[in-house]
Amino acid sequence: MSPSVTATVMQTVLIALIRRMKVFAVTAAFLAGLPATAQTAQSVSLVWDANPESDVAGYRVHYGTSSGNYSQSVDVGNVTATTISNLAAGQTYYFVTTDYNTAGLESLPSNEVAYTVPTATPTPTPVPTPTPRPNPVVKDFNGDGYADLVWENTSTG
């Protein structure tokens, strides 16, 4: 599979991993209804192919903000998808999966997938609408802002 990016409310990034023929998909799902600020927590949905071995008991997703250093771990049970929530906008997270068998033995981690949470677009500051100015006074010869009384002979110009 080749990586693909879909420009919709959800962005999908498929990344093929070389480990037991797994495909690890990262889906960025913005939490609906939250205000658009730089501090809004977001989530990422992770999907992978099941390990075909018969003794697989479950999967763990390990992640952190530094490549190769996973400070968080989530046991998702025997399912092949999960959503990791409360991710900080603008932060890059690194994910790996492992599976464990019925004897409790955990596999080596999959290849690492990096995902940067999009930052919210700030709301622009409204620009005040300028107050329309009255048309300039015509025939203000002395510059006081008022029309001067002018006698004009219309027959001679």
Secondary structure, 3 states (H helix, E strand, C coil): CCCCECCCCCEEEEEECCCCCCEEEEEEECCCCCCCCCCCEEEEEEEECCCCCCCEEEEEEEEECECCECCEEEEEECCCEEEEEEEECCCEEEEEEEEEECCCCECCCCCCEEEECCCCCCCCCCCCCCCCCCCCCCCCCCCCCCCCCCCCCCCCC
